[in-house]
Amino acid sequence: MAALADQGVNLLAVGWADGHIARLEAGETVQFRPRGNSMSGKIASGDLCTVAPIGDHVLAAGDVVLCRVNGNQYLHLVKAIQGDRYQIGNNRGGVNGWVSRRQIFGRLVAVEP
């Protein structure tokens, strides 16, 4: 890979949510089934999640959002808000970090088994 980068080839990593984020940015609502247990109690692994574009929605602590934190993509909670910054974390006590609103692409509007 280093040889390709040396030749000027752009090696962008593709994240699990890139396609969903692109559709949200285009104004579409998306559905997907995330895997993992970081949101247990709110979202079970494999539940069908419906995520709508963030639009003008006023975010609050407790909202579940599709976002990018330090290059990683998460469907996680807004844990705290400080001015125009949002702390993102899971439902098991973990914290991913702080983001601006432009790093939040959609919010969870429905969960089905």
N, CA, C and O atoms as a GROMACS GRO file, in nm:
protein
  452
    1MET      N    1   0.081  -0.119   0.000
    1MET     CA    2   0.000   0.000   0.000
    1MET      C    3   0.086   0.126   0.000
    1MET      O    4   0.053   0.224  -0.067
    2ALA      N    5   0.196   0.124   0.074
    2ALA     CA    6   0.283   0.240   0.077
    2ALA      C    7   0.334   0.271  -0.063
    2ALA      O    8   0.348   0.388  -0.100
    3ALA      N    9   0.362   0.167  -0.142
    3ALA     CA   10   0.409   0.188  -0.279
    3ALA      C   11   0.303   0.260  -0.362
    3ALA      O   12   0.336   0.346  -0.443
    4LEU      N   13   0.177   0.225  -0.342
    4LEU     CA   14   0.070   0.292  -0.414
    4LEU      C   15   0.060   0.438  -0.372
    4LEU      O   16   0.043   0.527  -0.456
    5ALA      N   17   0.070   0.464  -0.241
    5ALA     CA   18   0.065   0.602  -0.192
    5ALA      C   19   0.181   0.683  -0.249
    5ALA      O   20   0.164   0.800  -0.283
    6ASP      N   21   0.298   0.620  -0.258
    6ASP     CA   22   0.415   0.688  -0.315
    6ASP      C   23   0.393   0.724  -0.462
    6ASP      O   24   0.454   0.819  -0.512
    7GLN      N   25   0.306   0.651  -0.530
    7GLN     CA   26   0.278   0.676  -0.671
    7GLN      C   27   0.163   0.777  -0.689
    7GLN      O   28   0.118   0.802  -0.800
    8GLY      N   29   0.116   0.833  -0.578
    8GLY     CA   30   0.010   0.932  -0.585
    8GLY      C   31  -0.130   0.873  -0.589
    8GLY      O   32  -0.225   0.945  -0.619
    9VAL      N   33  -0.145   0.745  -0.559
    9VAL     CA   34  -0.276   0.682  -0.557
    9VAL      C   35  -0.341   0.715  -0.424
    9VAL      O   36  -0.281   0.696  -0.318
   10ASN      N   37  -0.463   0.765  -0.428
   10ASN     CA   38  -0.536   0.802  -0.307
   10ASN      C   39  -0.595   0.677  -0.243
   10ASN      O   40  -0.678   0.609  -0.304
   11LEU      N   41  -0.555   0.646  -0.121
   11LEU     CA   42  -0.602   0.528  -0.050
   11LEU      C   43  -0.697   0.571   0.062
   11LEU      O   44  -0.655   0.584   0.177
   12LEU      N   45  -0.822   0.593   0.029
   12LEU     CA   46  -0.919   0.632   0.129
   12LEU      C   47  -0.986   0.507   0.185
   12LEU      O   48  -1.029   0.419   0.110
   13ALA      N   49  -0.992   0.501   0.317
   13ALA     CA   50  -1.061   0.390   0.381
   13ALA      C   51  -1.212   0.409   0.364
   13ALA      O   52  -1.262   0.521   0.368
   14VAL      N   53  -1.281   0.300   0.344
   14VAL     CA   54  -1.426   0.305   0.331
   14VAL      C   55  -1.486   0.255   0.461
   14VAL      O   56  -1.455   0.145   0.506
   15GLY      N   57  -1.571   0.336   0.522
   15GLY     CA   58  -1.635   0.299   0.647
   15GLY      C   59  -1.768   0.229   0.623
   15GLY      O   60  -1.826   0.238   0.515
   16TRP      N   61  -1.815   0.158   0.726
   16TRP     CA   62  -1.937   0.080   0.714
   16TRP      C   63  -2.058   0.167   0.681
   16TRP      O   64  -2.154   0.117   0.622
   17ALA      N   65  -2.056   0.295   0.718
   17ALA     CA   66  -2.174   0.380   0.701
   17ALA      C   67  -2.161   0.480   0.587
   17ALA      O   68  -2.250   0.564   0.570
   18ASP      N   69  -2.054   0.476   0.508
   18ASP     CA   70  -2.033   0.576   0.403
   18ASP      C   71  -2.153   0.591   0.310
   18ASP      O   72  -2.194   0.703   0.281
   19GLY      N   73  -2.209   0.481   0.264
   19GLY     CA   74  -2.324   0.487   0.174
   19GLY      C   75  -2.446   0.548   0.241
   19GLY      O   76  -2.519   0.626   0.180
   20HIS      N   77  -2.468   0.514   0.368
   20HIS     CA   78  -2.580   0.570   0.443
   20HIS      C   79  -2.561   0.720   0.463
   20HIS      O   80  -2.656   0.797   0.451
   21ILE      N   81  -2.439   0.761   0.495
   21ILE     CA   82  -2.410   0.902   0.517
   21ILE      C   83  -2.435   0.982   0.389
   21ILE      O   84  -2.493   1.090   0.394
   22ALA      N   85  -2.391   0.929   0.276
   22ALA     CA   86  -2.412   0.998   0.148
   22ALA      C   87  -2.562   1.016   0.121
   22ALA      O   88  -2.604   1.122   0.076
   23ARG      N   89  -2.640   0.914   0.149
   23ARG     CA   90  -2.785   0.924   0.127
   23ARG      C   91  -2.849   1.023   0.224
   23ARG      O   92  -2.937   1.100   0.185
   24LEU      N   93  -2.805   1.023   0.350
   24LEU     CA   94  -2.856   1.119   0.448
   24LEU      C   95  -2.823   1.262   0.404
   24LEU      O   96  -2.907   1.351   0.415
   25GLU      N   97  -2.702   1.283   0.356
   25GLU     CA   98  -2.662   1.417   0.310
   25GLU      C   99  -2.744   1.460   0.188
   25GLU      O  100  -2.758   1.580   0.162
   26ALA      N  101  -2.796   1.363   0.114
   26ALA     CA  102  -2.882   1.393  -0.001
   26ALA      C  103  -3.028   1.411   0.040
   26ALA      O  104  -3.115   1.432  -0.044
   27GLY      N  105  -3.055   1.402   0.171
   27GLY     CA  106  -3.191   1.423   0.221
   27GLY      C  107  -3.275   1.298   0.235
   27GLY      O  108  -3.394   1.308   0.265
   28GLU      N  109  -3.217   1.181   0.213
   28GLU     CA  110  -3.292   1.056   0.222
   28GLU      C  111  -3.289   0.999   0.364
   28GLU      O  112  -3.194   1.021   0.438
   29THR      N  113  -3.394   0.926   0.400
   29THR     CA  114  -3.396   0.847   0.522
   29THR      C  115  -3.342   0.710   0.488
   29THR      O  116  -3.371   0.657   0.380
   30VAL      N  117  -3.264   0.650   0.577
   30VAL     CA  118  -3.201   0.520   0.550
   30VAL      C  119  -3.240   0.418   0.657
   30VAL      O  120  -3.281   0.454   0.767
   31GLN      N  121  -3.226   0.292   0.621
   31GLN     CA  122  -3.247   0.182   0.714
   31GLN      C  123  -3.130   0.085   0.702
   31GLN      O  124  -3.080   0.059   0.592
   32PHE      N  125  -3.088   0.033   0.817
   32PHE     CA  126  -2.981  -0.067   0.819
   32PHE      C  127  -2.988  -0.143   0.950
   32PHE      O  128  -3.059  -0.104   1.043
   33ARG      N  129  -2.914  -0.254   0.956
   33ARG     CA  130  -2.910  -0.342   1.073
   33ARG      C  131  -2.768  -0.346   1.129
   33ARG      O  132  -2.688  -0.430   1.088
   34PRO      N  133  -2.737  -0.255   1.222
   34PRO     CA  134  -2.601  -0.256   1.278
   34PRO      C  135  -2.578  -0.378   1.366
   34PRO      O  136  -2.671  -0.432   1.426
   35ARG      N  137  -2.454  -0.420   1.371
   35ARG     CA  138  -2.415  -0.535   1.453
   35ARG      C  139  -2.325  -0.487   1.567
   35ARG      O  140  -2.247  -0.393   1.552
   36GLY      N  141  -2.338  -0.552   1.681
   36GLY     CA  142  -2.256  -0.518   1.797
   36GLY      C  143  -2.343  -0.494   1.918
   36GLY      O  144  -2.466  -0.487   1.907
   37ASN      N  145  -2.280  -0.483   2.033
   37ASN     CA  146  -2.353  -0.471   2.159
   37ASN      C  147  -2.332  -0.339   2.232
   37ASN      O  148  -2.373  -0.325   2.347
   38SER      N  149  -2.268  -0.243   2.167
   38SER     CA  150  -2.237  -0.117   2.235
   38SER      C  151  -2.361  -0.035   2.270
   38SER      O  152  -2.356   0.052   2.356
   39MET      N  153  -2.473  -0.063   2.202
   39MET     CA  154  -2.596   0.012   2.230
   39MET      C  155  -2.704  -0.076   2.293
   39MET      O  156  -2.822  -0.041   2.290
   40SER      N  157  -2.663  -0.189   2.350
   40SER     CA  158  -2.758  -0.278   2.417
   40SER      C  159  -2.844  -0.200   2.516
   40SER      O  160  -2.796  -0.113   2.588
   41GLY      N  161  -2.973  -0.234   2.515
   41GLY     CA  162  -3.068  -0.163   2.598
   41GLY      C  163  -3.148  -0.061   2.517
   41GLY      O  164  -3.261  -0.027   2.552
   42LYS      N  165  -3.088  -0.012   2.410
   42LYS     CA  166  -3.157   0.079   2.318
   42LYS      C  167  -3.170   0.016   2.180
   42LYS      O  168  -3.274   0.025   2.116
   43ILE      N  169  -3.061  -0.048   2.134
   43ILE     CA  170  -3.058  -0.114   2.004
   43ILE      C  171  -2.990  -0.249   2.023
   43ILE      O  172  -2.876  -0.255   2.069
   44ALA      N  173  -3.059  -0.356   1.987
   44ALA     CA  174  -2.997  -0.489   1.991
   44ALA      C  175  -2.923  -0.513   1.861
   44ALA      O  176  -2.959  -0.458   1.757
   45SER      N  177  -2.820  -0.594   1.866
   45SER     CA  178  -2.745  -0.628   1.747
   45SER      C  179  -2.839  -0.686   1.642
   45SER      O  180  -2.911  -0.782   1.668
   46GLY      N  181  -2.840  -0.626   1.522
   46GLY     CA  182  -2.923  -0.673   1.413
   46GLY      C  183  -3.060  -0.610   1.404
   46GLY      O  184  -3.134  -0.638   1.310
   47ASP      N  185  -3.097  -0.524   1.500
   47ASP     CA  186  -3.226  -0.454   1.489
   47ASP      C  187  -3.227  -0.366   1.364
   47ASP      O  188  -3.123  -0.316   1.322
   48LEU      N  189  -3.345  -0.348   1.306
   48LEU     CA  190  -3.360  -0.260   1.192
   48LEU      C  191  -3.371  -0.117   1.243
   48LEU      O  192  -3.466  -0.083   1.315
   49CYS      N  193  -3.276  -0.033   1.206
   49CYS     CA  194  -3.272   0.106   1.251
   49CYS      C  195  -3.307   0.198   1.135
   49CYS      O  196  -3.254   0.184   1.025
   50THR      N  197  -3.398   0.290   1.161
   50THR     CA  198  -3.434   0.392   1.063
   50THR      C  199  -3.372   0.523   1.110
   50THR      O  200  -3.397   0.568   1.221
   51VAL      N  201  -3.291   0.583   1.021
   51VAL     CA  202  -3.218   0.706   1.054
   51VAL      C  203  -3.259   0.812   0.952
   51VAL      O  204  -3.251   0.790   0.831
   52ALA      N  205  -3.302   0.928   1.004
   52ALA     CA  206  -3.345   1.039   0.919
   52ALA      C  207  -3.237   1.147   0.917
   52ALA      O  208  -3.157   1.157   1.010
   53PRO      N  209  -3.234   1.227   0.811
   53PRO     CA  210  -3.137   1.338   0.806
   53PRO      C  211  -3.153   1.428   0.929
   53PRO      O  212  -3.263   1.443   0.982
   54ILE      N  213  -3.044   1.487   0.972
   54ILE     CA  214  -3.045   1.570   1.092
   54ILE      C  215  -3.126   1.698   1.071
   54ILE      O  216  -3.194   1.744   1.162
   55GLY      N  217  -3.118   1.755   0.951
   55GLY     CA  218  -3.197   1.874   0.921
   55GLY      C  219  -3.183   1.982   1.026
   55GLY      O  220  -3.072   2.012   1.072
   56ASP      N  221  -3.295   2.040   1.065
   56ASP     CA  222  -3.297   2.147   1.166
   56ASP      C  223  -3.328   2.094   1.305
   56ASP      O  224  -3.350   2.172   1.398
   57HIS      N  225  -3.330   1.962   1.320
   57HIS     CA  226  -3.362   1.902   1.450
   57HIS      C  227  -3.269   1.956   1.558
   57HIS      O  228  -3.148   1.961   1.539
   58VAL      N  229  -3.325   1.996   1.669
   58VAL     CA  230  -3.246   2.042   1.783
   58VAL      C  231  -3.205   1.918   1.862
   58VAL      O  232  -3.289   1.851   1.921
   59LEU      N  233  -3.076   1.889   1.861
   59LEU     CA  234  -3.026   1.770   1.929
   59LEU      C  235  -3.030   1.786   2.080
   59LEU      O  236  -3.011   1.896   2.133
   60ALA      N  237  -3.056   1.675   2.148
   60ALA     CA  238  -3.059   1.673   2.293
   60ALA      C  239  -2.980   1.552   2.342
   60ALA      O  240  -2.965   1.454   2.270
   61ALA      N  241  -2.931   1.561   2.464
   61ALA     CA  242  -2.866   1.446   2.525
   61ALA      C  243  -2.967   1.331   2.525
   61ALA      O  244  -3.084   1.349   2.560
   62GLY      N  245  -2.921   1.213   2.486
   62GLY     CA  246  -3.007   1.096   2.476
   62GLY      C  247  -3.047   1.063   2.334
   62GLY      O  248  -3.089   0.951   2.307
   63ASP      N  249  -3.034   1.159   2.241
   63ASP     CA  250  -3.060   1.128   2.100
   63ASP      C  251  -2.956   1.027   2.051
   63ASP      O  252  -2.840   1.033   2.091
   64VAL      N  253  -2.998   0.936   1.965
   64VAL     CA  254  -2.906   0.843   1.901
   64VAL      C  255  -2.880   0.895   1.760
   64VAL      O  256  -2.974   0.920   1.685
   65VAL      N  257  -2.753   0.911   1.726
   65VAL     CA  258  -2.716   0.974   1.600
   65VAL      C  259  -2.615   0.890   1.522
   65VAL      O  260  -2.537   0.815   1.580
   66LEU      N  261  -2.619   0.904   1.390
   66LEU     CA  262  -2.516   0.846   1.304
   66LEU      C  263  -2.414   0.957   1.282
   66LEU      O  264  -2.446   1.063   1.229
   67CYS      N  265  -2.290   0.931   1.325
   67CYS     CA  266  -2.190   1.036   1.325
   67CYS      C  267  -2.051   0.980   1.297
   67CYS      O  268  -2.030   0.859   1.288
   68ARG      N  269  -1.958   1.073   1.283
   68ARG     CA  270  -1.817   1.036   1.264
   68ARG      C  271  -1.737   1.102   1.375
   68ARG      O  272  -1.742   1.224   1.392
   69VAL      N  273  -1.664   1.020   1.451
   69VAL     CA  274  -1.579   1.070   1.560
   69VAL      C  275  -1.438   1.019   1.537
   69VAL      O  276  -1.414   0.899   1.530
   70ASN      N  277  -1.344   1.112   1.523
   70ASN     CA  278  -1.204   1.075   1.500
   70ASN      C  279  -1.188   0.974   1.387
   70ASN      O  280  -1.108   0.881   1.396
   71GLY      N  281  -1.264   0.993   1.280
   71GLY     CA  282  -1.253   0.908   1.162
   71GLY      C  283  -1.335   0.780   1.168
   71GLY      O  284  -1.344   0.709   1.068
   72ASN      N  285  -1.394   0.748   1.283
   72ASN     CA  286  -1.476   0.628   1.297
   72ASN      C  287  -1.624   0.664   1.290
   72ASN      O  288  -1.663   0.774   1.331
   73GLN      N  289  -1.705   0.573   1.238
   73GLN     CA  290  -1.848   0.597   1.224
   73GLN      C  291  -1.924   0.519   1.331
   73GLN      O  292  -1.895   0.402   1.358
   74TYR      N  293  -2.022   0.586   1.392
   74TYR     CA  294  -2.097   0.526   1.502
   74TYR      C  295  -2.245   0.559   1.490
   74TYR      O  296  -2.282   0.665   1.440
   75LEU      N  297  -2.327   0.468   1.538
   75LEU     CA  298  -2.467   0.496   1.568
   75LEU      C  299  -2.472   0.493   1.721
   75LEU      O  300  -2.498   0.389   1.781
   76HIS      N  301  -2.447   0.608   1.781
   76HIS     CA  302  -2.431   0.617   1.926
   76HIS      C  303  -2.508   0.735   1.982
   76HIS      O  304  -2.571   0.812   1.908
   77LEU      N  305  -2.503   0.749   2.112
   77LEU     CA  306  -2.577   0.851   2.186
   77LEU      C  307  -2.507   0.985   2.188
   77LEU      O  308  -2.384   0.994   2.189
   78VAL      N  309  -2.588   1.091   2.189
   78VAL     CA  310  -2.538   1.222   2.232
   78VAL      C  311  -2.543   1.217   2.384
   78VAL      O  312  -2.650   1.208   2.443
   79LYS      N  313  -2.426   1.222   2.448
   79LYS     CA  314  -2.419   1.210   2.594
   79LYS      C  315  -2.421   1.344   2.664
   79LYS      O  316  -2.474   1.356   2.775
   80ALA      N  317  -2.365   1.446   2.599
   80ALA     CA  318  -2.361   1.579   2.659
   80ALA      C  319  -2.348   1.682   2.548
   80ALA      O  320  -2.305   1.650   2.437
   81ILE      N  321  -2.385   1.805   2.579
   81ILE     CA  322  -2.375   1.915   2.483
   81ILE      C  323  -2.310   2.033   2.554
   81ILE      O  324  -2.349   2.071   2.665
   82GLN      N  325  -2.209   2.090   2.487
   82GLN     CA  326  -2.143   2.212   2.536
   82GLN      C  327  -2.140   2.310   2.420
   82GLN      O  328  -2.057   2.298   2.330
   83GLY      N  329  -2.229   2.406   2.422
   83GLY     CA  330  -2.235   2.502   2.312
   83GLY      C  331  -2.265   2.432   2.181
   83GLY      O  332  -2.372   2.373   2.166
   84ASP      N  333  -2.171   2.438   2.087
   84ASP     CA  334  -2.192   2.373   1.957
   84ASP      C  335  -2.114   2.243   1.945
   84ASP      O  336  -2.086   2.197   1.834
   85ARG      N  337  -2.077   2.185   2.059
   85ARG     CA  338  -2.006   2.056   2.060
   85ARG      C  339  -2.095   1.950   2.124
   85ARG      O  340  -2.172   1.978   2.216
   86TYR      N  341  -2.082   1.827   2.072
   86TYR     CA  342  -2.164   1.716   2.119
   86TYR      C  343  -2.072   1.600   2.158
   86TYR      O  344  -1.986   1.559   2.081
   87GLN      N  345  -2.092   1.550   2.280
   87GLN     CA  346  -2.015   1.433   2.324
   87GLN      C  347  -2.090   1.308   2.282
   87GLN      O  348  -2.209   1.292   2.311
   88ILE      N  349  -2.018   1.219   2.214
   88ILE     CA  350  -2.077   1.096   2.161
   88ILE      C  351  -2.024   0.977   2.240
   88ILE      O  352  -1.905   0.971   2.271
   89GLY      N  353  -2.112   0.882   2.271
   89GLY     CA  354  -2.070   0.761   2.340
   89GLY      C  355  -2.172   0.650   2.324
   89GLY      O  356  -2.279   0.670   2.266
   90ASN      N  357  -2.138   0.534   2.375
   90ASN     CA  358  -2.228   0.420   2.362
   90ASN      C  359  -2.323   0.410   2.482
   90ASN      O  360  -2.323   0.498   2.568
   91ASN      N  361  -2.401   0.305   2.488
   91ASN     CA  362  -2.499   0.287   2.595
   91ASN      C  363  -2.443   0.200   2.706
   91ASN      O  364  -2.518   0.150   2.790
   92ARG      N  365  -2.312   0.181   2.708
   92ARG     CA  366  -2.248   0.097   2.810
   92ARG      C  367  -2.145   0.175   2.890
   92ARG      O  368  -2.059   0.117   2.956
   93GLY      N  369  -2.153   0.309   2.883
   93GLY     CA  370  -2.062   0.393   2.961
   93GLY      C  371  -1.941   0.444   2.886
   93GLY      O  372  -1.866   0.525   2.939
   94GLY      N  373  -1.920   0.398   2.762
   94GLY     CA  374  -1.805   0.442   2.684
   94GLY      C  375  -1.828   0.578   2.621
   94GLY      O  376  -1.942   0.615   2.589
   95VAL      N  377  -1.720   0.653   2.603
   95VAL     CA  378  -1.725   0.782   2.537
   95VAL      C  379  -1.632   0.778   2.416
   95VAL      O  380  -1.516   0.737   2.427
   96ASN      N  381  -1.684   0.821   2.300
   96ASN     CA  382  -1.604   0.824   2.178
   96ASN      C  383  -1.529   0.955   2.160
   96ASN      O  384  -1.417   0.957   2.110
   97GLY      N  385  -1.590   1.065   2.202
   97GLY     CA  386  -1.527   1.196   2.189
   97GLY      C  387  -1.629   1.304   2.156
   97GLY      O  388  -1.750   1.280   2.156
   98TRP      N  389  -1.576   1.424   2.128
   98TRP     CA  390  -1.659   1.540   2.098
   98TRP      C  391  -1.658   1.568   1.949
   98TRP      O  392  -1.556   1.552   1.882
   99VAL      N  393  -1.775   1.610   1.896
   99VAL     CA  394  -1.787   1.644   1.755
   99VAL      C  395  -1.867   1.773   1.740
   99VAL      O  396  -1.936   1.817   1.832
  100SER      N  397  -1.856   1.832   1.622
  100SER     CA  398  -1.942   1.944   1.586
  100SER      C  399  -2.066   1.888   1.515
  100SER      O  400  -2.070   1.770   1.481
  101ARG      N  401  -2.163   1.971   1.495
  101ARG     CA  402  -2.286   1.928   1.428
  101ARG      C  403  -2.258   1.876   1.287
  101ARG      O  404  -2.330   1.788   1.240
  102ARG      N  405  -2.158   1.930   1.220
  102ARG     CA  406  -2.132   1.885   1.082
  102ARG      C  407  -2.081   1.741   1.076
  102ARG      O  408  -2.075   1.683   0.968
  103GLN      N  409  -2.043   1.684   1.189
  103GLN     CA  410  -2.000   1.544   1.194
  103GLN      C  411  -2.115   1.451   1.233
  103GLN      O  412  -2.095   1.330   1.249
  104ILE      N  413  -2.233   1.506   1.248
  104ILE     CA  414  -2.353   1.429   1.278
  104ILE      C  415  -2.441   1.432   1.154
  104ILE      O  416  -2.476   1.539   1.105
  105PHE      N  417  -2.476   1.314   1.102
  105PHE     CA  418  -2.542   1.305   0.972
  105PHE      C  419  -2.690   1.270   0.980
  105PHE      O  420  -2.766   1.304   0.890
  106GLY      N  421  -2.731   1.202   1.086
  106GLY     CA  422  -2.870   1.162   1.097
  106GLY      C  423  -2.902   1.123   1.239
  106GLY      O  424  -2.813   1.105   1.322
  107ARG      N  425  -3.032   1.110   1.266
  107ARG     CA  426  -3.074   1.069   1.399
  107ARG      C  427  -3.170   0.951   1.389
  107ARG      O  428  -3.249   0.941   1.295
  108LEU      N  429  -3.160   0.863   1.485
  108LEU     CA  430  -3.243   0.744   1.490
  108LEU      C  431  -3.387   0.785   1.516
  108LEU      O  432  -3.416   0.857   1.612
  109VAL      N  433  -3.479   0.738   1.430
  109VAL     CA  434  -3.621   0.771   1.447
  109VAL      C  435  -3.706   0.647   1.473
  109VAL      O  436  -3.821   0.660   1.516
  110ALA      N  437  -3.650   0.526   1.449
  110ALA     CA  438  -3.726   0.404   1.475
  110ALA      C  439  -3.630   0.286   1.487
  110ALA      O  440  -3.527   0.281   1.421
  111VAL      N  441  -3.669   0.190   1.574
  111VAL     CA  442  -3.594   0.064   1.590
  111VAL      C  443  -3.696  -0.048   1.590
  111VAL      O  444  -3.796  -0.043   1.661
  112GLU      N  445  -3.669  -0.150   1.508
  112GLU     CA  446  -3.756  -0.267   1.500
  112GLU      C  447  -3.669  -0.392   1.508
  112GLU      O  448  -3.557  -0.394   1.457
  113PRO      N  449  -3.721  -0.498   1.570
  113PRO     CA  450  -3.643  -0.623   1.575
  113PRO      C  451  -3.624  -0.684   1.438
  113PRO      O  452  -3.561  -0.789   1.425
   0.00000   0.00000   0.00000
